[in-house]
Amino acid sequence: MPPSIKKGSARGKQWGVIDAPAIPDWEAAHTFLEVVRCGSFRSAAQKLGQSVNVLRRKVDAFESEMGVPLLIRHVDGVRPTEGGAKIYAAILQMENASFHVLQARNLSDKQIEGEVGLSTTEGLASAWLMPQLVHFQRTNPKLAINLRCGQSPPDLLRLEADLSVQLERPTEHDLKVVKLGRLHLMLFAAASYVEAHGRPSHLSDLGNHRVVILTNNEGQWEKDYQKYLPDMSPAKIVALRNNIGSAHFSAIANGAGIGFLPTYVQGMGAKLVPLHLGPTSTQDIWLTYRADAKRITRIRQTIEWIIQAFDSRRYPWFRDEFIHPDRFAEIYKGSPLQNAFGDILLQN
């Protein structure tokens, strides 16, 4: 019968694969290795931090398992028998192989590779994360990011993405949630618009201006509009509505009208005119991921990068308290940021 076939029960024969032979007790084998390497039980006991008697019992048990004499005792210590020398050489190869396994693991930890699925809003992706993502990937050239933008958060538990940066706090119990920072939204206009139509000094002045609105599928813009402009009909002053963050910014930057934008766009070199006409709107930014996601190195390092990208100690526009954009140049002390809008901004 071929060696890969085992005899079955009394009912007949069954196919099976014989398990590969293995050392029954690697700890005892390692003890034998150290005793031979050190030349005596006493020296090995000092190195391993165990008693001589414990080491003797382990080596005796290993010798019994191997079925051959392994050591010759003499007054100066021990030396391997002929069979023991062969087993010692084989165990030494196993030890070297284990070192290669650990080295490969450490190298894998440093050189992350593979794909990470990241979902976020179109505005955060294009204006803030994308410029910083370029630098992150330069330091991790084997990492691929699958970036998906949408107004609705993905279902992480169904593996629609690995990570999500969103403006709604998730309620699922099986997700990890990290508050990254806070968006502060205020009215902005282009300098060309202010030159052509004047600069409003109060919310009531907007009745004589053109307003640009960012919409979503749930009609949140209408609720926000009623909250901030309850006495003005949108039919009279809303000149443009769209559902794309970058298009909304472009409309304001090109003078189509006045609109709400997160203050960080000014930190990224938008060069707009901030209009502080009353209370600002805020939205918290949340990072979410599955509870076991950080066990994967590429996801864990991407999480760390995202948290750093929204560090409010470095980037004042993400702090909980509102800071007027006119103060950004005074407070921000980091290196010049990569501008998503075409120019280098914020010199120190």
C-alpha positions in Angstrom: 0.0 0.0 0.0 1.4 3.5 -0.9 2.6 5.5 2.2 -0.1 8.1 1.6 -2.9 5.6 2.3 -4.1 4.6 5.7 -5.9 1.4 6.5 -9.6 2.1 7.4 -11.9 0.5 9.9 -13.3 -3.0 9.7 -15.9 -1.8 7.3 -13.4 -1.2 4.6 -10.5 1.0 3.5 -10.6 4.8 3.6 -8.3 7.3 1.9 -6.3 9.6 4.0 -3.1 11.6 4.2 -0.4 10.6 6.7 0.5 13.6 8.9 4.0 14.9 8.3 6.4 13.9 11.1 7.1 16.6 13.6 9.3 17.1 16.7 7.0 16.2 19.6 8.4 18.8 22.0 10.1 21.9 20.4 10.9 23.3 23.9 12.9 20.1 24.8 14.6 20.2 21.4 15.6 23.9 22.0 16.9 22.9 25.5 19.1 20.2 23.9 20.3 22.7 21.4 21.4 25.2 24.1 23.0 22.5 26.3 25.2 21.4 23.3 25.8 25.0 22.3 26.9 26.0 25.9 28.8 22.8 26.5 27.3 22.0 29.9 24.0 21.9 31.7 25.2 24.5 34.2 26.0 27.1 31.6 22.8 26.4 29.7 20.8 26.7 33.0 22.4 30.2 33.6 21.5 31.3 30.0 18.0 30.0 30.1 17.2 31.0 33.7 16.2 27.4 34.7 17.6 24.9 37.1 20.1 22.2 36.0 17.6 19.5 37.1 14.8 20.9 35.0 17.1 20.9 31.9 18.3 17.4 32.6 14.7 16.1 32.7 13.8 17.9 29.4 16.9 16.5 27.6 16.2 13.0 29.0 12.6 13.2 27.8 13.8 14.4 24.4 16.4 11.6 24.2 13.7 9.1 25.0 11.4 10.6 22.2 14.3 10.4 19.7 15.1 6.8 20.6 18.9 7.4 20.5 21.5 8.5 23.0 22.2 12.2 22.4 24.8 13.3 25.0 28.0 12.0 26.5 28.6 13.3 30.0 32.2 14.0 31.1 33.9 16.0 33.8 34.1 19.2 31.8 30.5 19.1 30.7 28.7 17.3 27.8 29.3 16.6 24.1 26.9 15.1 21.6 27.1 11.5 20.4 27.3 10.8 16.7 23.6 10.6 16.5 23.2 13.6 18.8 25.5 15.7 16.5 23.2 15.0 13.5 20.1 15.9 15.5 21.8 19.0 16.8 22.6 20.1 13.2 19.0 19.5 12.1 17.6 21.5 15.1 20.1 24.3 14.2 18.6 24.5 10.7 15.1 24.7 12.2 16.2 27.6 14.4 17.6 29.4 11.5 14.4 28.9 9.5 12.3 30.3 12.4 14.5 33.4 12.3 13.7 33.8 8.6 10.0 33.5 9.4 10.3 36.3 12.0 12.4 38.5 9.6 9.7 38.0 6.9 7.0 39.0 9.3 8.9 42.2 10.4 9.6 43.1 6.8 6.0 42.7 5.9 5.1 45.0 8.8 7.4 47.7 7.4 6.5 47.4 3.7 2.8 47.4 3.6 1.2 46.3 0.4 -2.2 45.3 -0.9 -5.4 47.3 -1.2 -7.4 49.3 1.3 -11.0 50.3 0.6 -11.7 53.8 1.8 -15.1 55.5 1.6 -15.7 59.2 2.3 -17.6 62.2 1.1 -16.6 63.7 -2.3 -15.8 67.0 -0.6 -13.4 65.6 2.0 -11.8 63.3 -0.6 -11.1 65.9 -3.3 -10.2 69.0 -1.1 -8.5 67.5 1.9 -7.6 63.8 1.8 -6.5 63.5 -1.8 -3.5 65.9 -1.6 -2.3 64.2 1.6 -2.9 60.7 0.2 -0.3 61.3 -2.5 2.4 61.7 0.2 1.2 58.7 2.1 1.5 56.5 -0.9 4.9 57.8 -1.8 6.1 56.4 1.5 4.1 53.2 0.9 4.5 52.5 -2.8 3.1 49.0 -2.7 -0.2 50.2 -1.1 -3.3 50.7 -3.3 -6.2 52.8 -2.1 -9.6 52.1 -3.5 -11.3 55.5 -2.8 -15.0 55.6 -3.1 -17.0 58.8 -2.6 -20.7 59.0 -1.8 -23.2 60.8 0.3 -24.4 57.6 2.0 -22.0 55.8 4.4 -21.0 52.2 3.2 -22.0 49.0 5.0 -18.7 48.1 6.6 -20.1 44.9 8.1 -20.9 43.7 4.6 -17.4 44.6 3.4 -18.4 47.4 1.2 -15.2 49.2 2.4 -12.5 48.7 5.0 -12.6 52.2 6.4 -15.1 55.1 6.3 -14.6 58.8 7.0 -18.1 60.2 7.3 -20.2 63.0 8.7 -22.7 60.7 10.4 -21.9 58.9 13.6 -22.6 55.2 13.0 -24.8 53.3 15.4 -23.7 49.7 14.7 -22.3 48.0 17.8 -19.7 45.9 15.9 -17.9 49.0 14.6 -15.0 51.0 16.1 -15.7 54.7 16.0 -13.1 57.5 16.3 -13.9 61.2 16.2 -11.4 62.8 13.9 -12.4 66.4 14.2 -15.1 68.9 13.5 -16.1 70.8 10.3 -17.0 74.4 10.7 -19.1 75.7 7.8 -19.5 79.4 7.1 -20.5 81.6 4.1 -17.9 82.4 1.5 -17.8 84.4 -1.7 -15.3 85.0 -4.4 -13.5 88.3 -4.5 -15.0 88.8 -8.0 -18.5 88.3 -6.7 -18.0 90.8 -3.8 -16.6 93.3 -6.3 -19.6 92.9 -8.6 -22.4 92.6 -6.0 -21.0 94.1 -2.8 -20.3 92.4 0.6 -23.3 91.6 2.8 -22.9 92.6 6.5 -25.9 90.7 7.9 -27.9 87.6 7.0 -30.9 89.7 6.1 -28.7 91.3 3.3 -28.7 88.0 1.4 -32.2 88.9 0.1 -30.3 91.0 -2.4 -27.7 88.4 -3.3 -27.3 85.1 -5.2 -27.0 81.9 -3.1 -25.4 78.6 -4.1 -26.6 75.4 -2.4 -25.1 72.0 -2.0 -27.9 69.4 -2.0 -28.1 65.7 -1.0 -30.5 62.9 -1.5 -32.3 63.4 1.8 -33.2 67.0 1.3 -30.9 68.2 4.1 -30.2 71.4 2.3 -33.8 72.5 2.7 -33.7 72.0 6.5 -30.4 73.9 6.7 -31.8 76.7 4.5 -34.9 77.1 6.8 -32.6 77.1 9.8 -30.3 79.9 8.7 -32.6 81.8 6.3 -36.1 81.2 7.6 -37.6 84.5 6.2 -36.3 84.2 2.7 -37.8 82.2 -0.1 -35.2 80.0 -1.8 -37.0 80.6 -5.1 -35.9 84.3 -5.0 -32.2 84.0 -4.0 -31.0 80.4 -4.8 -29.2 80.7 -8.1 -27.7 77.3 -8.3 -28.1 73.9 -6.7 -25.9 70.8 -7.2 -25.0 67.6 -5.4 -21.2 67.5 -6.0 -18.9 69.1 -3.4 -16.2 70.0 -5.9 -18.7 71.6 -8.2 -20.2 73.5 -5.3 -16.8 74.9 -4.4 -16.1 75.7 -8.1 -19.4 77.6 -8.4 -18.5 79.8 -5.4 -14.9 80.3 -6.4 -16.0 81.4 -9.9 -18.4 84.0 -8.6 -21.7 82.2 -9.1 -22.9 83.2 -5.7 -22.5 83.0 -1.9 -22.5 79.6 -0.3 -21.5 77.5 2.7 -18.1 75.8 2.7 -16.1 74.2 5.4 -13.4 76.6 6.7 -10.6 74.2 5.9 -10.9 75.1 2.2 -9.4 78.5 3.1 -6.6 76.7 4.9 -6.0 74.8 1.6 -5.5 78.0 -0.3 -9.0 78.7 -1.6 -8.4 82.5 -1.5 -12.1 83.3 -0.9 -13.7 86.0 1.1 -15.1 84.6 4.4 -18.4 86.1 5.4 -19.0 85.8 9.1 -22.7 86.8 9.2 -23.8 84.8 12.2 -23.6 81.4 13.8 -21.6 78.8 11.9 -22.8 75.3 11.1 -20.8 72.3 12.4 -20.5 68.7 11.5 -18.3 66.1 13.3 -16.0 63.9 11.3 -16.0 60.2 12.2 -13.7 57.4 11.2 -15.2 53.9 11.4 -13.9 50.4 10.8 -14.7 46.8 11.7 -13.5 45.7 15.2 -11.0 43.3 13.7 -9.6 45.5 11.0 -6.6 46.7 12.9 -5.2 43.2 12.8 -4.3 43.8 9.2 -1.1 45.8 8.9 -2.1 47.8 5.8 -5.4 48.8 7.3 -3.9 49.7 10.7 -1.3 52.0 9.1 -3.9 53.6 6.9 -6.0 54.3 10.1 -3.0 55.9 11.7 -2.5 58.1 8.6 -6.1 59.2 8.6 -6.0 60.2 12.3 -2.9 62.2 11.7 -4.5 63.9 8.6 -7.2 65.3 10.9 -5.0 66.1 13.9 -6.6 69.3 15.3 -3.5 70.2 17.3 -1.8 70.7 13.9 -4.7 71.8 11.8 -6.7 74.4 13.7 -9.7 74.3 11.3 -10.6 70.8 12.7 -10.8 71.9 16.3 -14.1 71.8 18.2 -14.1 75.6 18.7 -14.6 77.8 15.8 -11.5 79.7 14.5 -12.0 82.4 11.9 -10.1 81.6 8.7 -8.3 85.0 8.9 -6.4 83.5 11.9 -5.2 80.3 10.1 -1.9 81.8 8.9 -1.2 83.0 12.4 -2.0 79.6 14.2 -0.9 77.0 11.6 2.9 76.4 12.0 3.3 73.3 9.9 5.0 73.0 6.5 3.2 74.4 3.4 0.2 72.2 2.5 -0.4 70.7 -0.9 -3.1 72.8 -2.4 -6.0 70.9 -3.9 -7.0 74.1 -5.9 -3.8 74.6 -7.9 -1.5 76.7 -5.9 0.9 76.3 -2.9 -0.6 77.9 0.2 0.1 79.1 3.7 3.7 79.9 3.8 5.1 80.0 7.4 
